[in-house]
Amino acid sequence: MSLPKFCELIKVSDKNIQSYKKKGQVPNAIAVIVACFASMRENEIDFRKIVDDLELEKKTKEGGFKKKKESKAKKIFPTTRNKTIKEGGATDIAPPVIYPA
């Protein structure tokens, strides 16, 4: 089986698999998959049908200039410094939060 066909079957980017060529070894999971496919082929078992029945979906990386996610620290310890507070229609600057040492 060719690399592009293998990648299409297991819904993995061929660039991802090709990158292991530079490293000289593949992850254990990929090695197990290849060994199982080879054994199944020798025993005339249609592994393509088995894999297709799994209905795998190809994962894509989201790249570009996307906004970074808010860090966990900011979610856990929100700060009120320099945020505006509306009280009775007026807008005031909130005082800085002072945490005890």
Secondary structure as UniProt FT lines:
FT   HELIX           3..10
FT   HELIX           14..23
FT   HELIX           28..42
FT   TURN            43..44
FT   HELIX           47..53
FT   TURN            54..55
FT   HELIX           72..76
FT   TURN            81..82
FT   STRAND          84..87
FT   TURN            88..89
FT   STRAND          90..93
//
